[in-house]
Amino acid sequence: MSFEIDFERLTPNNPNNPTLVFIHGAGGDKTQWEFQKNYFSSQDFGVIVLSLPGHGDSSRVKTININGYVQFLYDFLQPLRINKIILVGHSMGGAIIQQFMLEHNDLNVEKLVLIGTGAKLGVAPYVFEMIENDFENAMKLMGDFVFTENTPKQLKKDNEEVLVRNGKKVIIEDFNTCQEFDIRSELKEITKPTLIICGVEDKLTPSKFSSFLHENIPYSEIFIIPDSSHFVMQEKSDKVNELIQNWILK
């Protein structure tokens, strides 16, 4: 039985332009990068959005953990032989990218973008209890928790539907993956230029997480964006896209 990968690849007209590879967070899928996919493809950058194993329409795997996700990403990218790669990760996706850079240096990764993430990601015990006891209501509360009050209801609803569609098992395994992730002592080994973005109202990965990344990743810049929360790349998509594009062209 073949392993299906739910992804979309848009190639640039100019083969010298880099390709941005977007990695979603816990319980997410490729659709959460729609604002970035549309913008960067319109600017003639290569774009790849993909759903991790067990997410979206990608095939499920028996066990989910950070090392498995890193291996999946490597096995996906390596045969493509992309000549310039920009890795962009949100939340758990940012953790995957950090771990990826510690393990692999044989691909043409030029720069990194870390959004709403940290070198250590903890999940409170009560979150696991909520998911076990009332999954759908927990996902609705999660939708409210990761956005600001002013976020359009449809955006919250779309993200809630992604979480519910991926299901309880995947969410719990992803949160366990986040719980186990801690590379604080290894951050200085990440030497690629890194852009760090965070929403000032992010309760899931507070801005102090991003500040710690900035202090410990040697070649990094940080932007903390007002009036935005954990899904800053959706809430303030124009600003985030502008920051990323300026970073790439720098």
C-alpha positions in Angstrom: 0.0 0.0 0.0 1.5 3.3 -1.0 2.1 6.2 1.3 0.1 9.3 0.3 1.5 12.8 0.9 -1.0 15.7 0.8 1.0 18.5 -0.7 1.0 21.3 -3.3 4.0 22.5 -5.1 4.1 25.7 -7.1 7.4 26.3 -9.1 8.7 29.7 -9.9 9.2 30.9 -13.5 12.7 32.0 -12.5 14.6 28.8 -11.5 17.0 30.9 -9.5 14.3 32.0 -7.0 14.1 30.1 -3.7 11.4 27.7 -2.7 9.6 28.3 0.6 8.6 25.0 2.3 5.8 25.6 4.9 5.4 23.2 7.9 2.2 23.5 9.9 1.8 23.0 13.7 0.1 20.5 16.0 -3.2 19.2 14.6 -2.9 21.4 11.5 -2.6 20.8 7.8 -1.4 22.5 4.6 -4.5 24.7 4.3 -3.3 26.9 7.2 -0.7 28.5 4.9 -3.2 29.6 2.3 -2.3 33.4 2.7 1.4 32.6 2.3 0.9 30.2 -0.6 -1.1 32.7 -2.6 1.2 35.6 -1.9 4.6 34.0 -2.4 3.6 32.2 -5.6 2.3 35.5 -7.0 5.8 37.0 -6.3 7.4 34.2 -8.3 8.8 32.2 -5.4 8.6 28.5 -5.3 6.1 27.3 -2.7 5.5 23.9 -1.1 2.7 23.4 1.4 2.4 19.9 2.8 0.4 18.1 5.5 2.4 16.0 7.9 1.7 12.2 8.3 -1.8 11.7 9.7 -2.8 15.3 8.9 -5.1 16.5 6.1 -5.1 13.8 3.4 -1.6 12.4 4.2 -1.4 8.8 5.1 -1.4 7.9 8.8 1.6 6.3 10.6 1.6 4.1 13.7 3.7 6.4 15.8 4.1 10.2 15.7 7.1 12.0 17.2 9.5 14.7 16.4 12.2 12.4 14.9 9.6 10.8 12.7 8.4 14.1 11.4 12.0 15.2 10.7 12.7 12.0 8.8 9.5 12.5 6.8 10.5 16.0 5.8 14.0 14.9 4.8 12.6 11.9 2.8 10.2 14.3 1.1 12.7 17.1 0.2 15.8 15.1 -0.6 14.7 13.6 -4.0 13.3 17.0 -5.1 16.9 18.5 -5.3 15.7 22.0 -4.8 18.5 24.4 -5.3 17.5 27.1 -2.7 15.2 26.2 0.3 13.6 28.5 2.8 12.1 26.4 5.7 9.1 28.1 7.4 7.6 26.4 10.5 4.7 27.4 12.8 4.5 26.1 16.4 5.3 22.4 16.3 6.4 23.0 12.7 9.0 25.4 14.0 10.2 22.6 16.4 10.5 20.2 13.4 12.6 22.7 11.5 14.9 23.3 14.5 15.4 19.6 15.0 15.8 19.2 11.2 18.7 21.7 11.1 20.5 19.9 14.0 20.3 16.6 12.0 20.7 17.5 8.4 23.0 19.8 6.6 23.2 18.1 3.2 20.2 20.0 1.6 20.3 23.5 0.2 18.6 25.2 3.1 19.5 28.9 2.9 17.3 30.5 5.6 14.8 29.6 8.3 11.6 31.3 9.4 10.2 30.3 12.9 6.7 31.5 13.7 5.0 31.2 17.1 7.4 28.5 18.4 10.1 27.8 20.9 13.1 25.7 21.8 10.9 24.0 24.3 7.2 23.5 23.9 5.1 22.4 26.9 1.4 21.5 27.1 -0.5 21.9 30.3 -2.0 18.6 31.8 -5.5 20.1 31.8 -5.4 20.4 28.0 -4.9 16.6 27.6 -7.8 16.1 30.1 -10.1 18.4 28.1 -9.3 16.6 24.8 -10.0 13.2 26.4 -13.2 14.3 28.0 -14.9 16.5 25.4 -12.9 16.6 22.2 -15.0 18.8 20.0 -15.6 21.4 22.7 -11.9 21.4 23.5 -11.2 22.1 19.9 -13.7 25.0 19.9 -12.0 26.5 23.0 -8.6 25.9 21.4 -9.8 27.9 18.4 -10.7 30.8 20.7 -7.4 30.5 22.6 -5.1 30.8 19.6 -6.7 33.9 18.1 -7.3 37.4 19.3 -10.9 38.5 20.0 -11.0 40.6 16.8 -10.2 37.6 14.5 -13.0 37.0 12.0 -15.2 34.1 13.1 -14.8 32.2 9.8 -11.0 32.0 10.3 -11.5 30.5 13.8 -14.1 28.1 12.4 -11.8 27.0 9.6 -9.0 26.2 12.0 -11.4 24.4 14.4 -12.6 22.2 11.5 -9.0 21.3 10.6 -8.4 20.2 14.2 -11.6 18.1 14.4 -11.0 16.5 11.0 -7.5 15.4 12.1 -9.0 13.8 15.2 -8.3 13.2 18.8 -5.5 10.6 18.4 -3.4 12.9 16.1 -3.9 15.9 18.4 -2.8 14.0 21.5 0.2 12.5 19.8 1.2 16.0 18.4 0.8 17.5 21.9 2.9 14.7 23.3 5.5 15.5 20.7 5.5 19.2 21.7 5.7 18.1 25.4 8.9 16.1 24.8 10.6 18.7 22.6 13.5 20.6 24.3 16.6 21.7 22.4 17.4 24.8 24.5 21.0 23.6 25.0 21.6 23.0 21.3 20.2 26.2 19.8 23.6 27.7 19.1 24.3 24.9 16.7 21.6 26.3 14.3 23.8 28.6 12.2 21.5 29.4 9.2 20.1 32.9 9.2 16.8 32.8 11.1 13.8 35.1 11.1 11.7 34.8 14.3 8.0 36.0 14.3 5.5 36.0 17.2 2.2 37.6 18.0 2.3 39.8 21.1 -0.9 38.2 22.5 0.3 34.6 21.8 -0.7 32.5 24.9 0.4 29.2 23.6 4.0 30.1 22.7 4.5 33.5 24.5 6.9 36.1 23.1 9.5 35.2 25.7 9.9 31.9 23.8 10.7 33.8 20.7 13.1 36.1 22.6 15.0 33.0 23.9 15.3 31.8 20.3 16.7 35.1 19.2 19.2 35.3 22.1 20.5 31.8 21.3 20.4 31.4 17.5 23.5 33.3 16.4 22.3 34.8 13.1 18.7 35.7 13.9 16.2 38.6 13.8 13.0 38.9 15.8 9.7 40.7 15.1 6.9 40.7 17.7 3.7 41.7 16.0 1.0 43.7 17.8 -2.8 42.8 17.9 -2.1 39.1 17.0 -1.9 35.8 18.7 -0.6 32.3 17.9 -1.9 32.2 14.3 -0.1 35.5 13.5 0.5 34.3 9.9 -3.3 34.3 9.3 -4.3 37.2 11.6 -1.6 39.6 10.2 -0.8 37.8 6.9 0.2 41.0 5.0 2.7 42.0 7.7 4.1 38.5 8.1 4.4 38.0 4.3 6.2 41.4 4.0 8.7 40.4 6.8 9.4 37.1 5.2 9.9 38.5 1.7 12.2 41.2 3.0 14.2 38.6 5.0 14.6 36.4 1.9 15.8 39.3 -0.3 18.1 40.7 2.4 
